[in-house]
Every structure is written in structure tokens, then in C-alpha cells.
Amino acid sequence: MVKGRIHSVETMGLVDGPGIRFVVFTQGCKLRCAYCHNPDTWECGKGEEISASDLVDKIKKYKNYFKASGGGVTFSGGEPLLQPEFLLECLKLCKENNIHTTLDTAGVGFGDYDEILKYVDLVMFDVKHIEEKDYKELVGGDINKSLEFLKACEKANTKLWIRQVVVPGITDSKEYLMDLKNNIDKMKNVEKIELLPYHVLGVNKYEGLGMKYRLEGVEPMNKELVKELQKEIWK
């Protein structure tokens, strides 16, 4: 019996892939994104321990909603790729039950992604920054880890939705977003690009955990401006 650890679930998610989604937030993440709104998912070994079969039994209860809306299940986090055996078993069971599968990830796991991607219908890939130095400063990790995952997606021809959080003073310039576009244009399996406005909705979690919020003082990104940038750059 394969078991894993999850932080929480959302049963009627509307922004985590197509249609109505059952969203599984897995526990544990190697990155420390400056704007992360779920710092309570970082620490490995915490959260609820659950078997893959028990989790998928919960997911199956919502199949009628999936069928009516074109939805399915989304594995998010934390970072689901840090629990590869558990993730793979969940994905296999979902596919056995004809449930659409989406993986919301920053692409920083343990490698050997080919088998996992066989059971993934869609990857929502979270771009942090496209420059190596800025990536490391923003999230505390090595950009080459995420690029390795992107190469695996390209090899498997897995559909990609690219997501970029637009943070004032960090990823909001037209020059940066044009560079991002030029990189994305080289990829053949990208179906959609989403620019997401930076927000501060999770700041109170840092206070509760006794942690310092690294982007203190940075104002939320103007949503209308982000929409304009999206239209202007991805015409």
C-alpha cells in the first residue's frame, strides 16, 4: 500500500486547470519562493498521511462534476514531485477510473519523470524566473532542476500551461516578459500562458508560523495591468 502526505484538499477548484477540479495539496517543498502563499506546506513529514487508494476513492466521488465540466484532479503543493511513488500510484488509479489528471509543479523533484508523465494529461508549470541568478535569489534553488523537468515534458509531448507570477520590480517589466515569451515560443507543447498578479493573501500565515515574509512592503500587482500585459505580449 503506497502512502503519502498531503496538506489539504479542495473539492471544487476552479482555477487549477480545466473545469471543476479536485485539488490535492501535497506536503513538502524544496523551494522557498519569496512570494509563496503556502509556507505551511514546505516542511516534509508533516500533514496527513493517506494511502493512494484512499485518496483516489475520495476523488472518485466527484466524477459527475468532472464529466459535466471537463474537469478532473490536480496534484499541487507543496511540490508533488517530491513524493514520486505516491504521485505515480495516484495518477495510475485516476487513469484507471478515466479521470483527467493535471500536475501543478515547479518541476523540482528527484528526476526520472518519464514514468510519471505517462499518466499526466496536463502540466501547469510555474515559472519562477528565467535568469539563473535571479531564480536562485527568488526561490533558493537551481534553475537547472526545473529545466530538466521541462525537457522531460517536451520528450513526452505533455501539454503545458505556463504560469508566471508577475511581481512588481521583479518579473513585471516588458523586457522580462518578452524574454519569457521568446523562450516559450521555442517550445512545441505549450497550450496556454497565464500571467498571475502577485498578491499578499498568504502573508498572515508567515506571522502565524513566526517567519519573516521576504517581500514585505511590496504592493499587490495591479490585476488590470497584468491583463493588459497579457494581451500586449501574447497577441
N, C-alpha and C positions, 0 to 999 in steps of 0.2 A: 504494500500500500504506500503510494508516494504521497508525502505530506509537504506542505509549505507553510509560509507565514504571510498573512495578509493584514493590512492595516484596517481596511474597511471596504464596504461595497456601496455602490449607488445603483438602485434598481431601475431608474427611469432616466438615464442620462441622455441629454440632447445635444451636447457639444463635443462628444468624444468619438466621432465617426458618424457614418451614415445612419439615419433612422433613430429609433429608440434603442439605447444600449444598456446592457447590464455592465457596469464598470467595476472592475476588481482593482483596488489599490494595493499592490503588494508592498511588503515591508522590506526596507533596506535599500540604500543607495550609496555608491562610492563618491558621487559628485557632491559638491557643496555650492550649488548655484546661489549667487548673491541675492537673487530675487525669488528664490523658491518659496512657495506659499504652503508647502507641506513638510516643514523641517521635522515634524513628528514621525515621518516615515523613514528618516535616514538610518537610524540605528538597526543593524541586523540583529536577529534573535528575539526581537520584541514582536508585538502584535499577536493575532490569533492564529494558533496552529490548526490547520484543517487539511483533510485529505483531498486529493484532486477529485475523486469521485463524489465526495460530499459537496464540494463547491459546485461542480457541474450539475448536480441534482438541483441545487438552488437556481442555477442559471436556466435550466430547462423549464422551470415554472413560468418563464416569461416568453416562451416561444411564440405564443399567439401575437404578442406585441411586436416581436421581431418580424414575423411574417407580414403583418399589416403595414409596417413602416419601412421595411427593408433594413432593419437593424440587426443587432447581434450582441456579441460580448466584446468588451475592450479590456485588455490587460494593461494597466498603467501602474503608477507607483508614487514614490519609490522607483525602483528600476527592476522590472520583471525579469530581465536577462540575468540577474544575479541568482535566480533560482531556476536554472535551466531544466533540471529533471522534472520539477513540479510544473513549470510552464509547459513543457513538452507534453506531459501527460494530460494536462487540462485541455490543451489545444487538440490533441488526438480525440479525446472524448467529445469535445464540441463538434468536431468534424463528423464523427460517427453519428451525431444527432442533427446533422445538417444545420449547424449554427454558424453564421458568419463570424469570422474572427479578425479582430484588429489588435495590433500591438502598438501601444503608445510608449516610445522609448527615446532615450538619448544615445542609444547604441553602445553603452559601456557595460559589457558583461565579461564573460570568460572566453569568448571566441567560439569557433566551431558552430556557426549559426545555421549551417546548411539544413540540418535535420529539422530544426525549429521552423525555419521559413517554409518548409514543405506544407505546413498546416496553418499558415498565416495568409489571410486574404488581403489584408491591407496593413501597411506600416505607417503610422503617424510619427514622423521623425522630428525631434525637437533640436533645431539648430541653436546652439548657444552663441557661437561667434565663429567666423570663418578664418580668422587670423590666429595662428598658433599661440602667440604670446598673449593676446587678449583673451583667448579661450581659457588658457591656464589661469590667468588672473581672475576671470569671471567665475569659473567653476572649480578651480583647483585640480584639474585633470589634464590628461594628454589627449589632444585632438585626434591623434592617430588611432586611438581606440575606436572612436566613433566613425572615422573614415573606413576602418576595417569592416565595420558592420554595414556601412553603405555599399561597399564593394560586394559584400555577400548578397545584399538585396538586389543589386544590379545583375549579379550572376544568376540569381533565382528568378529574375524578372518579376519581382514582387512589386505590386502597386504601392506608390509612395505619395503621401501627403506631407509636404514640407511645412513646418511651423516655425516661425521666428517671433520671439517676444521682442517688441520694439521698446527699448528702454531709453529715456531721454539722456543724451550725452554719451551713449554707448553704442546703440545699434539703430539710431533714428535718422542718421544722415542719408541723403540721397545717394552719396558716393558709396557708402557701405551697402545699401540696399541694391544698387546697380551691380556691385561686385557679387553680391549674393545671387542675383538674377543670372549673371553670366556663368556662375558656377552651376546653377541649377539647369541652365539651358543645355549643358553638356550631358545631362543625364536623360536616358530614354524612358525610364519607368516612372517619372513624376506625373501624377494625375492632377495635383492641386497644390497651390501655395497659399498659406494663411499667415497674414501678419496679425499678431496678437498684441493689443495695447498693454503695456506694463501697468499693474495695479498694486495696491498695498493692502489687499483684503486679508492677507495672512500675517501681517506684522504683529498682531496681538498674540499669535502663537509663540513667537520668539520671546516675548515678555513672560509668558506663562512657563516657558522652558528655561528661563534665566539665560537666554542667549542674546548676543548683540546682533541687531539687524544691520547688515553691511551697507545697505543703500539708504540709510536713514537720511531724510531730508529731500530725497528725490521724489518729485511730484508725479502722480499718475500720468500716463501718456494720454493725450487728447484722442479720444476714440474717432472723432470725425477726421482728424488729421491723418490717422492711420488708414482710414478708408480711402482718403484722397491719395495717399502714397501707394496704396494697393492698386488703385485704378491707373495712376500715372505710370508706374513702373511695369506692371503686368497688364499692358493694354491688350 
